Amino acid sequence: MGGVPFKSTGCNTCRRRKVKCDEAKPECMKCVKNGHVCTGYERNRVFIHKTSGNDTQKLVCRSKPATGSSKKPQPIEVASEIPHLNANPQVRSQLAASFIDSYLPPGQYITGKNLFETLPDLAGRSQLLDKAIISLSTAFVATQQRDDRLLQYSTRLYGNAMETLHGRIMSGNNLSKDILYTTVIFQVYELINCSPPGFGAWLAHVQGSNAIMGQLKFVTDTADPEPVDEFIDMLIECTALLEQVDRLIQNENSDFEYTRKTGERLMQACLSLEEKLHRTCLAMQGKLGAPSSLKCDASSKQNWKSSISLDVFPDAVHFPSLTCAESHLLYWTALVLIYPLFDQLLDLLGQTGSSMASPITSPSLSGGPISPSQSVESQCEADFTTLADHFASEICRSVEYFIQPDMKTLGAQLLLAPLSQSTQFFYVQESTEKHRWCQGVFVLMGQLGLGIAPLLKDMVWPEYRAAQKKKPLAPPRPVEAIS
């Protein structure tokens, strides 16, 4: 006969961190010593969204009633005015923990540390961070519950936190970790509760984070960068090349010799970046593993919370971990960006794909990576549009992995930018069926709490189409779901 299962009696913070607790009260000394917020020993405290009869929105803190007391939950009311932060660190920490539980996938899918795992510990460190954390947590709850009043509260708190952040930056004092963490939290806030007109506010926070990281030595001094960071750096290189090629095409008639030399230089830069992308992917697969292709069956269709058809991209791609999946998404996105540049430069230089060596073979999906040297010497016509279509389709084949229930909202968030790039590519190439399929996925991601997804569904990038020298198309017609 089995014994009674072990149950930890430590504080909630030590239980979450999976470390031994000294069980001191009211605060665990291990948490205090290591700079963590001790969230106490009460097990059944959870936040529940509740609407009273007069439509006042509340976050209800349900605690175990004392003996002989009423079992009626005691509500913690969210004020309609600009927030007065609750001084109880347990309340702030529990609210952040509630967000994390719905936002982050289980630990077995993630390799490495995620900032959002530490939100409960960050709560109480600074008023700026507290405002940022609570505004994000309440925005997420509000969008999940379709609670307009709570969303208004979150928006006001977000605006107030933005004023505090601006004041801190303009004060001239040294930048600190809490300012960096706040800008990262605000990035996610804009993906959940997107400010008009859309991407602008999110991009401003991304640029702010990059500027701060450039000044914080503890962030930038990393001897061995992670694959995700390497691919992000190469995506930035892609963006720079896009701008240079665009400027060259706009001014191609000004000086023929200058255009030719600059075009050849940019072509070489594209080839060099393509090779670097493939070699980095080979190294990444050696570290994190390679994706595998799986046939979609009827049972997998039932797991999708939408009527999106799996027939357009029938063979789903799965990954050993979410970190591996994110790295591949960034790699494929960079290739979708860079391959159209080859066609533009060849057209500008009056050449064809037959004048170039076949691009370096990319790592295979089915297991063993293919050495780049195997194809460098082969001389055959390179069809860069087909290559870009292939990698845009790989992104779409990954959708099932990223939006499976275990991945929660973070999985869908990581998919946003790569899928948006694929959507733009299919739109430019007039691949109507694939384009509308991508639109349907954005509808689904909006239901997962990402308020920016519906905006991306219908977004058209005129500059992207102009760079492809395509005639303007009619804006894509609205899509609710794809069957």
C-alpha positions, 0 to 999 in steps of 0.5 A: 500500500502506497504512503501519503504523497509528499507535500511541500510545506514551504512558502509559495515562492520557494515552491515555485523556485523549487528550492528548500524553504526554511519555513520562517514566518511571516517571511521565509528568511531564504527569500529575504536573504536572496532578494525574493519576495516571499508570497507566504504559505497560503495555498488556495489564494487565486484571482478570479474575475467577477462582475457584480450586478452593477457592472463594477469589475473586481479582482476577487482574492479567494482565501481559506475562510477562518473557522466559523466565519462566512465563506463568502469571498472578500473582493479586492475592488479595482478602482476606476480612478488612476490606480492606488497600488495595493501595498500588500506584496502578496496581492501584487505577486499573486496577480503577476503569478496569475498572468504567468500561469496563463501566459508562459508554457510549462518549463519543459518547453523552455530552455534558459530563463524567461524574464516573465518567470521572475515577475512575482519576485520583481513586484515590490522592487520599484514603483515603476515596475509595480505599475508596469507589472499590474498594468500588463497583468490586468490588461491580459485578464481584461482581454481574456474576459472581455472586460472593457472597464478593467481594460480602461483601468489597465490603460490608465495605469499604463499611461501613468507608468509611461509618464513615470518611465519618461521622468526617470529617463529624463532625470539624467540619472544612471539607467537601471535594471528596472527601467530595462525590465519595464520597457520589455514588459511594455513591449508585451503590453502593446502586443496584448492591448495595442495602442493606435495606430498599431506597431508604432508604440511596440516598436518604440519600446523595442528601440528603447530596450535596445538603447538601454541594453547598449548602455548597461554593461551587465546585459551586453557583456556576454561571451557566448550569445544564444542562438536566438540573439544571433538570429535577431542580430542577423535580422537587423542586418537584413533590415539594413540591406533592405533599406540600402537596396530600396535606396539604390533602386529608387536612384538607379538612373542617377549614375550607371557605374555607381549603381552597378558597383553598389549593386554588386557590393550589396549582392555580395553582402546578401550572399555573405549573410545567407551563408552566415544564416545557414552556418548559424542554423547548423550550429544551433541545431547541434545545440538545440536539436532539429525540427521534425515533420509530422502528418496532421491527423483528425485528432490534431485538428480537434485541438485547434480552437478555430476552423482553420484548414490544415490542408493548405500546409498539411505536414506540421513541423514540431520542435524539441523545445520552444527555444529551438522553435523560436530560433528556426522561426527567426532563421526562416524569417530572415531568409524570407526577407533576403531572398527577394533581394537577390531577385531585385539586385539581379534585375537591377544588374541585368543578370539572371539566376543562372549567373549565380551559384546555387544558394548554400543548402540550408539545414534539413528538417528531417535530422542530419544537417546538410553541410553547406560545402555540398552545394557551393560548387554546383552551378544551376539557376537559382530560383530565389522566389521559390526559396522564399516561398519554401521558407515562408511555408515552413513558418506556416507549417510551424503554426500548429506547434506554436498555438497548441494549448500547452504553449499558451499565449507566449507561443502565439506571441513568438509567431506574430512577426514571422507569420506577418512576414510570411503573410506579406510575402504571400500577398505580394506573390498573389498566393491568395489561398496561402495569404487568406490562410495566414489571415485566419491564423491571426484571427485565432491569435486574437482570441488567445489574447493578442490584441495586435493580431487582428491589426496584422491580419489586414496590414499591407506594407506598401514599401514591401510591395514597391520593392518587389516592383508589383502593381498595387493590389486591392487591400485584402478583404476581411477574414473571420475564419478559414474553413 
